[in-house]
Structure formats: structure tokens, C-alpha cells
Amino acid sequence: MPVATRAAWSTSTSPMRWGRLPDDAADGLRAGAASSTTVFQAPQEVQRPIHLEKVAPQAWQVSWVAGLGMGVLLVKRAVRILLSAALVTLLLAGCKGGGSGAATGADAAIDGAPDASAEAGIPCGASGISKGPWVLAANETSARIRWEACRPGTSPTVAYALETGGAEQTFDAIETPTMTSVTVSAPLGPNVPPDYAGTWYMHEAALTGLSPATCYAYRLLADDTAKGRFCTARLPGDAIRAMAIGDTNPSLGDSTANVLAHALPTNPDFIVHGGDIQYYSSLIETWASWFPVMAPMLRQGAFFPAIGNHESENPTEFTEYTERFFGGAGFDGTESYYRFESGGVWFFSVDTQEPLDLATTQGAWLAASLADAASKPGYRFGIVYFHKPFVTCGDTGDDPTARSEFEPLFIQHHVPLVLQAHMHGYERFVFPNITYVTTAGGGGLIGDPNANTSRPYCGSRVASGGFFHATILDVAAGSASDGGVAGDAGGQDAGAPDAGPAPVGLTGKVIDDQGVVRDTFSL
């Protein structure tokens, strides 16, 4: 099986960190794109060889019992794919863009007629803006606004001002041509726009000198409909609000759009994503169809995604799409694991597609970063988030080894909350001094949250359900006391045992795709 590779993180001072296309190569890439274009017919999950999940049948060197177990697993996954296809056929036949809530303006521009100045074969609307904008790497005084254009030479200028009003300032982004090597289409979505092979023009405006704890509104001069907001990091001790979501598959019906419609009005400062951002494997989705539906989320605030297994579903997706769009989202790590801070709360995004133990580069980084953050003035507590769960009673694997290694460090450095995804549904586990929340109901086909309730820790699961949702996290103003989780404050299974002595001022509210609050908790 072809294996997706990841480019090394650049230490260049250039704000475009996925690798600049040499100027003398642009014409050749434009000329050669058509000959290298193919249609991606049957996406498969691509794993790096160091972290394989799937084993080819010819490699099975196990007993007939293990073989039967693997067969059952494969049949189960095949049934889920068929159910997904049936759902798509019923809900989305003939729907352009693969989902409700499709944006107008810049995010929909690629659906327009080809522009004469665009690369041959790539549709390019009047503004030339094909995806975005969105914001990454927001701290107290800086933020990066990024977007994609489908032709060179579009206006690079961003106008921004205080969200509350006032005079606009302008800043010019850097334009960087990048190439995608394969055209990827959606086999079950004849009206879903493909991800075309060719040259695309990424723009990044690295704003500096911003005011802390301040929200800004911005717009692109190339297209006044391409606009959004972001907030710089809050000062230590300030209140913060964030939204957590995972496994977003917005073309698979209206669920993702509905979740966003009910969760975003809470006005979070920023969004953390648990990974599996987009699904080629649903056969109805491309990045070109993903961006219009997800535009309300991307324009709400800075975006801090973790890496999931669906970020590399074909051999080039990670470098040509995931890293190009979202690389450099945070600080002090790499393109796939990093940290950031707001209000004295430190967030650590971990890549569970890479090996994770204390002997690995990532594991050593996480241990050192936790200790470093905890030593800083104004540190309140930490939140760690990642894709594949350490604990779950649902229909995916767990990772008791990683949990045994890192949970003592989490408790030592005052991490009362771990966010995880991958199991398509919701779970909350309360252990002494730490709570785990699975928030993976962002639109992917809902799984079975009760498939593995015999796991020894499932008695500590206090809330669960198979529903679409996002989780709103609120941290009250003030400084936290040393200690752990304060205990359960309600939810589906109120009355769970109290698991720790000291509240940290963190509350959670789980909102489903109908606007119903399914669970609440306080730590």
C-alpha cells in the first residue's frame, strides 16, 4: 500500500511552512498538471508504516480464530461504508456541494466558470479566492490569516479592525504557489467539486502588534464576502470560551452544519478539533466541498486541529492539503503536534498517528512541554487533546499503554481534562483527578458507543451517547487551585462519584445537532 509521507517542519522564517514552490518551476508545473491528473476512485485510509492499523490478508500469520475476528471487523467496516453510501444516496442525490449551509462568495468561487488567467482546467471565480479565509496561531499579540487563490496575482490585502468598531488597518499577505499532484473526485457525488491537480496560490498574512484579549474583524480586499473574526489570547486569569469538535464529515447530510448552527452562536474565541477533519473515504466529500460548509466555523475564530487518521487517506493528502491548509496552527512543536495558551490555560495538541510514548520525540516533547508550561507565571491548568482515544467503551481501539505512561504526568502538571475523538459519538469518563471526554460527533457516521463496555474502566464512564454534537468549554475568570477534577455536576448520569478536591473553574456543555444540551459537567 502506498504510504503517505510528511515533510519535515521547516525552520525558515518564511510564514509559509509547507514548502515554497520554486519560481522557476511554476510554468512547468502548470504545463504538466494535465498529464499527471487522475481521478481518485476508491479512497483508502493510508497509514505510515510505523503505526499500521490495517494488515493485508496475505500477511496474516495468525490462528483461524484471529482470522475470523479480523473478518468480522472487515465486514463491520464494509457494512458501515455501505450504510454511509445509502445515506448519501437518499439525502444528497443531486445536491450541489454535498451539504447544507454552503457558503457564497469566496468559499464557493471555485464553482464558477474558468477564468482566463487561471490554470487550464481549474475553475476560478471572479475574485480568484478559492478557499478560506481562516486564522491560525493566534497568541496575545499576533495571528495568521490564511487563504487559497486559484490564480496568481489576486489582491493580497487584508483589512482588519476591532470587532467593536473603529478604523481599519491593512496588511499584505505573502503569496506562495503550491502544487497538488492528483485530481481527487467524489465517486458518489457527481455534483461535488473535485480537488483539482494543479498550482494553487496560498496566501498568509502574519499580523503582529495586536492587542491582547481583543477580538478583531477582518476581510479580504479581493472579495468583501471573504471575512471573519478572531480573538487574541486572553490574559492569564481571564475567562475564555472554546469549542471542541471532532470527526467532521459535512457532506454526509446536514448534521455538521446543524451542529455548527447551534454551537457557534455561543461565540467561542477559538476552535479545537480532535482530528479527522475531512473524509475522502465517505465517497461524497472533497476539500472543495468541505470548505463552504465549514466556513462559519473557520470564520468564528482561530482553528487549532489535531491530526487524525483521515488526514492522510491518499499518499499525498497530508502534505498537499492538511499541512498546506493547517500547518503551523500552534507553537513550540511541529506541524502535527504543538501547544498554545489563552487565559493561563495551556492546550496541547498531540498526534496519535505518530508513536506516542516517553521514548519518542513527540512523547519527550509532551512531557517537557507540560513541565515547562506548569512552571510559567500565570499557569492555571492544561488541556490535552488528540484523535485516537486512550479510553473508550465504543467501537474503536483504546490505548492503555499510553494512558499508563502519560496520565501520571497529566495529573502532576495539573491537566484536569483530556479531549479525544475517533469514536463517532460522545463519552465522558471521570477518574481520580482527571476527566476524559470523547467529542467526536462532528458529522461522521455515528458509531456504537457501547461496543466494548467490558473494558475494565467502563464503570467510570458517566455519560455517553451516539449523537452529533460539539462541546463548549468555559473557563471562569480567576486562578485555579492545585488539584484535580472537582466532580460531576450533572449530565446524563448525575450522581457519579466525586473524583477530586479542587475545582478549576472549567465547565462543559455538549450541544447536539438539534440544539439540545445532552450533557454538562464542571471541573
C-alpha positions as CSV (number, residue, x, y, z in Angstrom):
1,M,0.0,0.0,0.0
2,P,1.4,3.4,-0.8
3,V,2.2,5.3,2.4
4,A,1.7,9.0,3.0
5,T,4.9,10.8,3.9
6,R,5.2,14.0,5.9
7,A,7.6,16.8,5.0
8,A,10.0,17.9,7.8
9,W,8.9,21.0,9.6
10,S,10.8,24.0,8.2
11,T,12.8,26.3,10.4
12,S,12.7,29.0,7.8
13,T,11.4,32.4,8.8
14,S,9.0,32.3,5.9
15,P,5.4,32.2,7.2
16,M,4.5,29.6,4.6
17,R,5.8,26.4,6.3
18,W,4.7,23.6,3.9
19,G,7.5,24.4,1.4
20,R,7.6,27.1,-1.2
21,L,7.3,26.2,-4.9
22,P,10.4,27.5,-6.7
23,D,9.6,30.4,-9.0
24,D,11.3,28.7,-12.0
25,A,9.1,25.6,-11.6
26,A,5.7,27.3,-11.7
27,D,5.4,27.3,-15.5
28,G,6.5,23.7,-15.8
29,L,4.0,22.5,-13.1
30,R,1.2,24.4,-14.9
31,A,2.1,22.8,-18.2
32,G,2.4,19.3,-16.7
33,A,-0.6,19.2,-14.4
34,A,-3.0,17.9,-17.0
35,S,-0.8,14.9,-17.9
36,S,-0.4,14.0,-14.2
37,T,-4.1,14.3,-13.4
38,T,-6.0,11.2,-12.4
39,V,-9.4,10.5,-10.8
40,F,-9.2,9.1,-7.3
41,Q,-11.9,6.4,-7.4
42,A,-11.7,4.5,-4.1
43,P,-10.0,6.3,-1.2
44,Q,-8.3,4.2,1.4
45,E,-7.0,5.1,4.8
46,V,-3.3,5.5,4.4
47,Q,-1.1,4.7,7.4
48,R,2.5,5.3,7.9
49,P,4.4,2.1,8.4
50,I,5.4,2.9,11.9
51,H,1.8,2.9,13.0
52,L,-0.2,0.4,10.9
53,E,-3.8,-0.3,11.8
54,K,-4.6,-2.5,8.8
55,V,-2.8,-5.7,7.8
56,A,-3.2,-7.1,4.3
57,P,-4.8,-10.6,4.2
58,Q,-1.6,-12.2,2.8
59,A,0.3,-11.1,5.9
60,W,-2.0,-12.8,8.4
61,Q,0.1,-15.3,10.2
62,V,-2.3,-16.0,13.0
63,S,-4.8,-18.6,14.0
64,W,-8.1,-19.2,12.3
65,V,-9.8,-17.6,15.4
66,A,-7.9,-14.4,14.9
67,G,-8.6,-14.5,11.2
68,L,-12.3,-14.9,11.9
69,G,-12.1,-11.9,14.2
70,M,-10.5,-9.8,11.6
71,G,-13.1,-10.9,9.0
72,V,-15.9,-9.8,11.3
73,L,-14.2,-6.4,11.7
74,L,-13.8,-6.0,8.0
75,V,-17.4,-7.0,7.4
76,K,-18.5,-4.5,10.0
77,R,-16.5,-1.7,8.4
78,A,-17.8,-2.7,4.9
79,V,-21.4,-2.5,6.3
80,R,-20.7,1.0,7.7
81,I,-19.4,2.1,4.3
82,L,-22.5,0.7,2.6
83,L,-24.7,2.4,5.1
84,S,-22.8,5.6,4.5
85,A,-23.3,5.3,0.7
86,A,-27.0,4.5,1.2
87,L,-27.4,7.6,3.4
88,V,-25.6,9.7,0.9
89,T,-27.8,8.5,-1.9
90,L,-31.0,9.1,0.0
91,L,-30.1,12.5,1.4
92,L,-27.7,14.1,-1.1
93,A,-28.6,13.0,-4.6
94,G,-28.5,16.0,-6.8
95,C,-27.4,18.4,-4.0
96,K,-24.5,20.6,-5.2
97,G,-21.6,21.0,-2.9
98,G,-22.6,18.0,-0.7
99,G,-24.3,19.5,2.3
100,S,-26.4,22.3,3.6
101,G,-25.1,25.7,4.7
102,A,-23.0,26.1,1.6
103,A,-21.2,29.5,1.5
104,T,-21.5,32.1,-1.1
105,G,-18.7,34.3,-2.3
106,A,-15.1,33.3,-1.8
107,D,-15.7,29.8,-0.5
108,A,-18.0,29.0,-3.4
109,A,-15.9,30.7,-6.0
110,I,-14.4,27.6,-7.4
111,D,-17.8,26.5,-8.8
112,G,-17.7,29.5,-11.2
113,A,-16.7,29.4,-14.8
114,P,-12.9,29.1,-15.5
115,D,-11.1,32.4,-15.6
116,A,-8.8,33.1,-18.5
117,S,-5.9,33.8,-16.1
118,A,-6.4,30.6,-14.1
119,E,-4.5,27.4,-14.8
120,A,-6.1,25.4,-17.6
121,G,-8.8,23.0,-16.2
122,I,-9.2,24.7,-12.8
123,P,-12.4,26.6,-12.4
124,C,-11.7,30.0,-10.9
125,G,-14.3,32.6,-9.9
126,A,-14.2,36.3,-10.4
127,S,-12.4,37.1,-7.1
128,G,-9.8,34.3,-7.5
129,I,-10.3,33.3,-3.9
130,S,-11.0,29.5,-3.9
131,K,-10.9,28.6,-0.2
132,G,-11.0,30.5,3.1
133,P,-10.1,32.6,4.9
134,W,-9.3,31.1,8.2
135,V,-7.0,32.0,11.2
136,L,-4.2,30.0,12.8
137,A,-1.6,30.5,15.5
138,A,-3.3,33.3,17.5
139,N,-1.5,34.4,20.6
140,E,-1.6,37.6,22.7
141,T,-0.2,39.8,20.0
142,S,-0.2,38.0,16.7
143,A,-2.3,35.8,14.4
144,R,-2.0,34.4,10.9
145,I,-4.8,34.7,8.3
146,R,-4.6,32.2,5.5
147,W,-6.5,31.6,2.3
148,E,-6.1,29.9,-1.1
149,A,-6.4,31.5,-4.5
150,C,-6.9,29.7,-7.8
151,R,-4.8,32.1,-9.9
152,P,-1.7,34.3,-9.2
153,G,-1.8,38.0,-8.6
154,T,-5.1,38.4,-6.7
155,S,-5.2,41.1,-4.1
156,P,-3.0,40.1,-1.1
157,T,-4.5,42.8,1.2
158,V,-6.4,42.1,4.5
159,A,-8.3,44.9,6.2
160,Y,-8.8,44.5,9.9
161,A,-10.2,46.4,12.8
162,L,-11.5,46.0,16.3
163,E,-14.6,43.9,16.3
164,T,-16.4,46.6,18.3
165,G,-15.6,49.1,15.5
166,G,-13.0,51.7,14.6
167,A,-10.6,52.5,11.8
168,E,-9.4,49.7,9.6
169,Q,-5.7,48.8,9.1
170,T,-4.4,46.9,6.1
171,F,-1.7,44.3,5.8
172,D,-0.5,42.4,2.7
173,A,-0.2,38.6,2.7
174,I,2.7,36.7,1.1
175,E,1.6,34.6,-1.9
176,T,3.2,31.2,-2.3
177,P,2.4,28.9,-5.3
178,T,2.0,25.2,-4.3
179,M,1.1,22.2,-6.4
180,T,-1.4,19.4,-6.0
181,S,-0.4,16.3,-8.0
182,V,-3.7,14.3,-8.3
183,T,-7.3,15.3,-9.0
184,V,-9.5,13.7,-6.4
185,S,-13.2,13.4,-7.0
186,A,-16.2,12.0,-5.0
187,P,-17.5,8.8,-6.7
188,L,-20.9,9.1,-5.1
189,G,-21.2,12.8,-5.6
190,P,-21.3,13.7,-9.3
191,N,-22.0,17.4,-8.4
192,V,-19.4,17.6,-5.7
193,P,-16.5,19.8,-6.9
194,P,-13.2,17.8,-7.3
195,D,-9.9,18.7,-5.7
196,Y,-8.1,19.5,-8.9
197,A,-4.4,18.8,-9.6
198,G,-2.5,21.9,-10.5
199,T,-1.0,25.0,-9.0
200,W,-2.7,26.9,-6.2
201,Y,-1.7,30.1,-4.6
202,M,-1.6,30.2,-0.8
203,H,-1.7,33.5,1.0
204,E,-0.7,34.2,4.6
205,A,-1.0,37.5,6.4
206,A,1.1,37.3,9.6
207,L,-0.4,40.1,11.7
208,T,1.7,41.4,14.6
209,G,1.4,44.2,17.1
210,L,-2.1,43.2,18.1
211,S,-3.7,43.9,21.5
212,P,-4.1,41.0,24.0
213,A,-7.5,39.8,24.9
214,T,-9.0,41.6,21.9
215,C,-11.3,40.4,19.1
216,Y,-10.9,41.6,15.6
217,A,-13.0,41.6,12.4
218,Y,-11.2,41.2,9.1
219,R,-12.0,41.0,5.4
220,L,-10.1,40.3,2.2
221,L,-10.0,43.1,-0.3
222,A,-10.1,40.6,-3.1
223,D,-13.6,39.7,-2.0
224,D,-15.7,41.5,0.6
225,T,-17.7,38.4,1.3
226,A,-14.5,36.6,2.5
227,K,-14.3,37.8,6.0
228,G,-14.3,36.6,9.6
229,R,-13.2,37.3,13.2
230,F,-10.6,36.1,15.6
231,C,-9.6,36.9,19.2
232,T,-6.1,37.2,20.5
233,A,-5.2,35.1,23.6
234,R,-6.7,36.2,26.8
235,L,-4.5,37.4,29.7
236,P,-3.8,34.9,32.5
237,G,-6.8,34.8,34.8
238,D,-9.2,36.0,32.1
239,A,-12.3,34.0,31.2
240,I,-12.1,32.0,28.0
241,R,-14.6,30.1,25.8
242,A,-13.7,27.5,23.2
243,M,-15.5,25.0,21.1
244,A,-14.3,21.4,20.7
245,I,-15.4,19.2,17.9
246,G,-14.1,16.1,16.0
247,D,-14.6,13.9,13.0
248,T,-16.3,16.4,10.8
249,N,-17.8,14.9,7.6
250,P,-20.1,17.8,6.5
251,S,-21.1,16.4,3.1
252,L,-22.7,13.4,4.7
253,G,-26.1,15.1,5.2
254,D,-26.9,18.2,7.3
255,S,-25.6,17.1,10.7
256,T,-22.3,19.0,10.7
257,A,-24.0,22.2,9.5
258,N,-26.7,21.8,12.1
259,V,-24.2,21.3,14.9
260,L,-22.4,24.4,13.9
261,A,-25.6,26.4,13.6
262,H,-26.4,25.6,17.3
263,A,-22.9,25.7,18.8
264,L,-21.3,28.8,17.1
265,P,-23.9,31.3,18.5
266,T,-22.2,30.7,21.9
267,N,-19.4,32.8,20.4
268,P,-16.3,30.9,21.2
269,D,-12.9,32.6,21.0
270,F,-11.3,29.6,19.1
271,I,-11.9,26.1,18.0
272,V,-10.0,22.9,18.9
273,H,-10.6,20.0,16.5
274,G,-9.9,16.4,17.5
275,G,-8.9,15.3,14.1
276,D,-10.5,13.6,11.0
277,I,-11.1,17.0,9.6
278,Q,-12.4,15.8,6.1
279,Y,-13.3,12.4,4.7
280,Y,-12.4,11.3,1.2
281,S,-13.5,7.8,2.4
282,S,-17.1,8.9,2.6
283,L,-17.0,9.0,-1.2
284,I,-19.2,12.1,-1.2
285,E,-16.7,14.7,0.0
286,T,-13.6,16.7,-1.1
287,W,-11.8,19.6,0.4
288,A,-13.5,21.8,-2.2
289,S,-16.9,20.7,-0.8
290,W,-15.7,20.8,2.8
291,F,-14.7,24.4,3.0
292,P,-18.0,26.1,2.1
293,V,-20.0,24.1,4.7
294,M,-17.2,24.7,7.4
295,A,-16.8,28.4,6.6
296,P,-18.9,29.5,9.6
297,M,-16.6,27.6,12.0
298,L,-13.4,28.7,10.3
299,R,-14.5,32.4,10.3
300,Q,-15.5,32.2,14.0
301,G,-12.0,32.2,15.5
302,A,-8.6,30.7,15.4
303,F,-8.5,27.0,14.4
304,F,-6.3,24.5,16.3
305,P,-6.7,21.0,14.8
306,A,-5.2,17.7,15.9
307,I,-4.2,15.1,13.3
308,G,-6.4,12.1,12.7
309,N,-6.2,9.0,10.6
310,H,-8.3,10.6,7.8
311,E,-5.8,13.4,7.2
312,S,-3.8,11.0,5.0
313,E,-6.3,9.0,3.1
314,N,-4.2,9.0,-0.1
315,P,-0.4,9.2,-0.4
316,T,-0.3,13.0,-1.0
317,E,-3.2,14.3,1.1
318,F,-1.2,15.2,4.2
319,T,1.4,17.4,2.6
320,E,-0.7,18.7,-0.3
321,Y,-3.8,19.5,1.7
322,T,-3.7,19.1,5.5
323,E,-0.3,20.6,6.1
324,R,-0.8,23.3,3.3
325,F,-4.1,24.4,4.9
326,F,-3.4,24.0,8.6
327,G,0.3,23.6,9.2
328,G,1.7,26.0,11.7
329,A,-1.5,26.1,13.7
330,G,0.2,26.4,17.1
331,F,3.6,27.0,18.7
332,D,6.6,25.2,20.1
333,G,6.2,21.9,18.3
334,T,5.8,20.7,14.7
335,E,3.2,20.8,12.1
336,S,1.4,17.9,13.7
337,Y,1.8,18.4,17.5
338,Y,2.1,21.8,19.2
339,R,0.8,23.9,22.1
340,F,-0.9,27.3,22.6
341,E,-2.2,29.3,25.5
342,S,-5.1,31.6,26.4
343,G,-6.1,33.0,29.8
344,G,-3.4,31.0,31.5
345,V,-4.8,27.7,30.2
346,W,-2.4,25.7,28.1
347,F,-3.7,23.4,25.3
348,F,-1.5,20.6,24.0
349,S,-2.4,19.0,20.6
350,V,-1.0,15.5,20.2
351,D,-0.6,13.5,17.0
352,T,-1.8,9.9,17.7
353,Q,-0.8,8.9,14.1
354,E,2.8,9.1,15.3
355,P,4.3,6.8,18.0
356,L,3.5,8.2,21.4
357,D,5.5,7.0,24.4
358,L,8.1,8.8,26.6
359,A,10.9,7.3,24.5
360,T,9.7,9.0,21.3
361,T,10.4,12.5,20.1
362,Q,6.8,13.5,20.5
363,G,6.4,11.9,23.9
364,A,9.6,13.6,25.2
365,W,8.3,16.9,23.8
366,L,4.9,16.5,25.5
367,A,6.5,15.7,28.9
368,A,8.9,18.6,28.7
369,S,6.2,21.0,27.4
370,L,3.8,20.1,30.2
371,A,6.5,20.7,32.8
372,D,7.6,24.0,31.1
373,A,4.0,25.3,30.9
374,A,3.3,24.4,34.5
375,S,6.4,26.4,35.6
376,K,5.3,29.6,33.9
377,P,3.8,32.5,35.9
378,G,0.0,32.6,35.4
379,Y,-0.3,28.9,34.6
380,R,-3.8,27.7,35.6
381,F,-4.1,24.2,34.2
382,G,-3.7,22.3,30.9
383,I,-5.9,20.6,28.4
384,V,-4.5,17.8,26.2
385,Y,-6.4,16.8,23.1
386,F,-5.8,14.2,20.4
387,H,-7.6,11.9,18.0
388,K,-7.4,8.2,18.9
389,P,-8.7,7.7,22.4
390,F,-6.8,6.5,25.5
391,V,-10.1,5.3,26.9
392,T,-13.4,4.4,25.2
393,C,-16.1,1.8,25.6
394,G,-17.1,2.3,21.9
395,D,-16.3,0.6,18.7
396,T,-12.6,1.7,18.3
397,G,-9.4,0.7,20.0
398,D,-8.1,2.3,23.2
399,D,-4.5,2.8,24.3
400,P,-4.0,1.7,27.9
401,T,-0.2,1.8,27.4
402,A,-0.1,5.5,26.5
403,R,-2.6,6.2,29.3
404,S,-0.4,4.5,31.9
405,E,2.7,6.5,30.8
406,F,1.1,9.9,30.4
407,E,-1.7,10.1,32.9
408,P,0.6,10.5,35.9
409,L,2.3,13.4,34.0
410,F,-1.1,14.9,33.3
411,I,-2.0,14.8,37.0
412,Q,1.4,16.0,38.1
413,H,1.2,19.1,35.8
414,H,-2.5,19.8,36.5
415,V,-4.2,18.6,33.4
416,P,-7.8,18.0,34.6
417,L,-9.3,17.4,31.1
418,V,-8.3,15.3,28.1
419,L,-10.3,15.6,24.9
420,Q,-10.3,12.8,22.4
421,A,-12.1,11.8,19.2
422,H,-12.2,8.9,16.7
423,M,-15.1,7.0,18.3
424,H,-18.0,8.7,16.5
425,G,-20.2,9.7,19.4
426,Y,-19.9,11.2,22.9
427,E,-18.4,9.8,26.1
428,R,-17.3,11.2,29.5
429,F,-15.1,9.3,32.0
430,V,-14.4,10.6,35.5
431,F,-11.3,9.2,37.1
432,P,-9.5,10.5,40.2
433,N,-8.1,13.9,39.3
434,I,-8.8,13.7,35.6
435,T,-11.7,13.6,33.1
436,Y,-11.7,12.2,29.6
437,V,-14.2,13.5,27.1
438,T,-14.8,11.9,23.7
439,T,-16.2,14.6,21.5
440,A,-16.3,13.0,18.0
441,G,-19.9,13.7,16.8
442,G,-18.9,16.3,14.2
443,G,-20.7,14.7,11.3
444,G,-19.1,11.3,10.6
445,L,-21.4,8.3,10.6
446,I,-22.3,7.6,14.2
447,G,-20.6,4.6,15.7
448,D,-21.6,2.3,18.6
449,P,-20.5,3.8,21.9
450,N,-21.3,0.6,23.8
451,A,-19.4,-1.9,21.6
452,N,-16.7,-2.5,24.3
453,T,-18.3,-1.9,27.7
454,S,-16.5,-4.9,29.1
455,R,-13.2,-2.9,29.2
456,P,-12.2,-2.6,32.9
457,Y,-12.5,1.2,33.2
458,C,-16.0,1.5,31.7
459,G,-17.5,1.7,35.1
460,S,-16.0,5.2,35.3
461,R,-18.0,6.3,32.2
462,V,-20.7,8.6,33.5
463,A,-22.2,9.9,30.2
464,S,-22.4,8.6,26.6
465,G,-24.4,8.6,23.5
466,G,-24.5,8.1,19.8
467,F,-25.3,11.6,18.6
468,F,-23.9,14.5,16.6
469,H,-22.5,17.3,18.7
470,A,-19.9,19.9,19.7
471,T,-18.7,20.7,23.2
472,I,-18.5,24.3,24.5
473,L,-15.8,24.8,27.1
474,D,-15.9,27.8,29.5
475,V,-13.2,28.8,31.9
476,A,-14.2,31.3,34.5
477,A,-12.1,34.2,35.4
478,G,-9.6,33.7,38.3
479,S,-6.8,31.4,39.1
480,A,-7.1,27.7,39.7
481,S,-6.1,25.9,42.9
482,D,-3.7,23.0,42.6
483,G,-5.6,19.7,42.4
484,G,-7.8,17.8,40.0
485,V,-11.3,17.4,38.8
486,A,-14.0,18.7,41.1
487,G,-16.5,16.1,40.3
488,D,-19.6,15.6,38.3
489,A,-22.1,18.4,38.0
490,G,-24.9,16.7,36.3
491,G,-25.3,15.3,32.8
492,Q,-26.9,12.1,31.7
493,D,-25.7,10.1,34.7
494,A,-25.8,12.6,37.6
495,G,-24.6,11.1,40.8
496,A,-21.3,9.7,39.6
497,P,-18.6,9.6,42.3
498,D,-16.8,12.8,43.3
499,A,-13.3,12.4,41.8
500,G,-11.2,15.2,43.1
501,P,-11.0,18.0,45.7
502,A,-10.3,21.3,43.9
503,P,-12.4,23.0,41.2
504,V,-10.5,24.7,38.4
505,G,-13.4,26.8,37.1
506,L,-13.9,24.8,33.8
507,T,-17.4,23.9,32.7
508,G,-18.6,22.0,29.6
509,K,-21.8,22.0,27.7
510,V,-22.5,19.4,24.9
511,I,-24.9,20.6,22.2
512,D,-26.3,18.3,19.6
513,D,-27.5,19.0,16.0
514,Q,-30.9,19.9,17.2
515,G,-29.7,22.4,19.8
516,V,-30.4,20.1,22.7
517,V,-27.9,20.2,25.6
518,R,-27.0,16.5,26.1
519,D,-24.5,16.7,28.9
520,T,-23.0,19.3,31.2
521,F,-20.0,19.0,33.5
522,S,-17.9,21.1,35.9
523,L,-14.3,20.5,36.8
